[in-house]
C-alpha cells in the first residue's frame, strides 16, 4: 500500500535537491542545513508510518517542523540572492502541499 504523504515528500525532495546544489556554490552551511532538514522530513515520515500511534504523531510533527525549515531555508536562499523567487516557487508550492498533508496527519 502506498503512503501518499511519503510519496509527496519524496517528490518534494527531488524538487529541492537541485536548489540545494545551487545554494551549495555560495553557502555550504545553508546547503547542509537544507539537506539535513529535507532528509529529516522524508525519514520521519518513513519512521512514523511504522510506529505506534503516539510515536507516529510525534514523528509527523517533527517532519512538519523540518519541512517548514526547508521553506525558510529556500526563502533565505532567495534573500541572499543565491536563488530566484521563480526558481523556488514550484518547490515551495509542493512543500505547502506536504505541510497540508502533515497537518491532517497531526490534527
N, C-alpha and C positions, 0 to 999 in steps of 0.2 A: 504494500500500500504506500502510495506517495504522500509525503508530508509536504503539502504545498508551500507552507511558510518557509521551510528549509530550502525548497527549490527556488523560491523568490530570493532568499538570502544568497544562495549560490550565484544566481543571475546578477544580483547587485554586486557581488564580489567581482564578477567578470567585468562589470562596468567601471568599478572603482580602480581595478588593477592598472590600467594604462594611465590613469590620472596620478596614481601614486608614483609611477615611473617618471612622470613629468616633474612632480614635486621633488623627487629624489635628486634631480640635476641641480637643484637650488638649495634644498634644505633636508639633509639626511635625517635629522631628528623628527621633523614633522612627518616625513615619509614613513619612518619606522613606527611612529605612533599611529598613523593611518593604517598601516599594515597590521599592527597588533590589534587595533580595535576592530578591523574587518574580520580578522581571524576569530576574535572573541565572539562576535555576533553569530558567525557560522557555527563555531564549535559549541557554544552554549545552546543553540537551537538543537544541534545534534544530541548533545548530552541530555537536555531537558526532555526530548521526545522519548527517552528510555528510562526516565526517572519516576519515582513515586510522586504523587500529586503535590506535596509540599515543596520538594526539591525542584520539580518541574516548573512550578510558578516562579521560584527564585531564579532558576536558570533563564527563564524567559524575560524576567525583569533585567537581569544582567545583560542579555542580548539587546534589549531595548536601549539601555544606557550606552552600550558600545556603538550601536547604530547611530545614536544621537551624537556621540563623539566623532564618528566619521563625518556626519553632516557638518559639524562645527569645524573639523579639520579641513574639509573641502572648501568651506566658506573662508577659512583663514588663508588657504592657498590662493583664493581669488583676491583677498585683501592684500596679500603680499605681492600680487602680480605674477605668481607662478602659473596660474590657470585663468582662463577667461570664464565669465559667467555662462556663456553659451556652451563651453566645453563641459562644465559640471552639471548643467541643467538636467540632462537625462538621468544621471546617477542620483541626483537629489530627488527627482520625481520617483525613481524606483525605491530609494530609501524611505521616502514618505509612505509609499505603499507598504513596505515592510513594517514600518512603525505602526501603521494602522492595523496590520495583521497581529503584531505583537500586543497591541493594546487589547484587541479582542481576546487574546490568549491569557491575559493577565487580569482582566476585569470582568 
